[in-house]
């Protein structure tokens, strides 16, 4: 979708008129009003040529300076089911691959799914659409937009054998924990530490029989805790046999074991209690950050991280999520992590209804007075991005005030929530209108 400006105002007029013309003069003696955030944002904003991948990315050049030397860039999404968020992610990823040397697309999907997608984009067999459906049918991302991304990555790798793009899943193993994780550990142990093999097989035997996440979570808590201890014991055993010299074969096998242990730990929380779910969400965000930072060290290059706005953010707006992945990444990487958030004024998205698990297209009208998006959409550009760190102090203060903001996950209804945009992200992308993602028919 290609949109630069609306309301029929040409770019030349905006540049000539300046933002100051938008501010009405104050009468003498009147109480000073806060500076108009629209004027300041408009001066700093960069209009987007398009949200679709392909074609020129000249309009994205200012983004290069904004992300600077970051080795991990997180780009969020204000819904899990809007076409433009997915296509814009592919567009930004392509640009960062070409201009900033990025080589990995990381996503909040399971380590198992990431391995399977990585094999596909590096020339493995199978059909992309069937692969996406098999892996993501229970998630928001069983979409044509995701298929398009994987096919582009595969085509890029076919053309650039010397510089392969990678796909990485940084999340826990749900809905399936692949048997290839157990096989990967076992193959390494058999080849390098054969004396450990009987013990590894003993520890993993009950876990190999429980690859389905829903079945696993349906077990009594005591049984889940016992399985978690077995997974951790296998990981600890392998970790104590780290080679003196760095060996990526060992590092990958160890991460397979780590991923199994992380999943076991997650399932061992009392998920039927509010406190248990809160502790589990804290553990999950910390784990996703740890896995992303590990991958960046393991694979090298730079990582483009795709997740919901909430998960790439520096602060949480929801007490059910005590600390977000973005905050953990900032702790680990400092300024080598950059966070980009999305907002939108109106449009559609796919979500699951409260009473069933069917995915439906939901439409929302324009943001209402008092919402962050209501003000952001007054900027003359339909679609734009802005570095919030470089805005004037009074504008940053305005963006640092908690206001109702759309932040929609897999289910509907959801939100709005009171979000402080400037403390949550470094860069903001605002879209005037979004449309529902093209989900595979149910």
Buried (B, 14 or more C-beta within 10 A) or exposed (E): BEBBBEEEEEEEEBEEEEBEEBEEEEEEEEEEEEBBBBBBBBBBBBBBBBBBBEEEBEBBEBBEEBBEEBBBBBBBBBBBBBBBBBBBBBBBBBBBBEBBEBBBBBBBBBBBBBBBBBBBBBEEEEEBBEBBBBBBEBBBBBBBBBBBBBBBBBEBBEEEEEEBBBBBBBBBBBBBBBBBBBEBBBBBBEEBBEEBBEEBBEBBEEBBEBBEBEEBBEBEBEBBBBBBBBBBBBBEBBEEBEEEEEBEEBBBBBBBBBBBBBBBBBBBBBBEEEEBBBBBBBBBBBBBBBBBBBBBEBBEBBBBBBBBBBBBBBBBBBEEBBBBBBBBBBBBBEEBBBBBBBBBBBBBBBBBEEEEEEBBEBEBEEBEEEBBBBBBBBBBBBBBBBBBEEBBEEBBBBBEEEBBBBBBBBEBEBBBBBBBBBBBBBBBBBBBBBBBBBBBEE
